[in-house]
Amino acid sequence: MHIPVKSARAGMRVVQSFKRLNSSCNGNPRFAFTFVNSDGDKETMKTQSDSGWVYALTPEALVGNPVAITFHYTKTGRSVIDSMAEWPLTP
């Protein structure tokens, strides 16, 4: 199966759980989130190293709630979160 690299995708998912990962070599936080989509399928995605938007997250408050995410797949098939915000989005 061919998965395009850096092909951005977007969607709404419900956060089922999260795990704090080791910080990057620069000391920035990383997380792994497990999501459930509208079909009930689960997928775990990780934030990128050194992504500044991660500082705006309060992962504990997101569990059980819907979020809007953009993400991409790496050439090895890993899912990487590019952005995440609470749903519904507020202007």
MOURJO-V842637 format. One record per backbone hydrogen bond with DSSP energy under -0.5 kcal/mol. CO is the residue of the C=O (numbers start at 1). NH is the residue of the N-H. Records with the same first field share a line. If there is no record, write none. Layout:
BEGIN
CO->NH, NH
END
This chain:
BEGIN
1->3
2->4
4->7
6->8
9->71
11->69
13->67
14->16, 36
15->64
17->34
19->32
21->30
24->27
28->24
30->21
31->47
32->19
33->35, 45
34->16, 17
35->43
36->14
37->40
41->37
43->35
45->33
46->81
48->51
50->52
51->54
52->55
53->56
54->57
58->61, 62
59->62, 63
62->15, 65
65->15
66->87
67->13, 69
68->85
69->11
70->82, 83
71->9
72->80
73->6
74->77
78->74
79->46
80->72
81->48
83->70
85->68
END
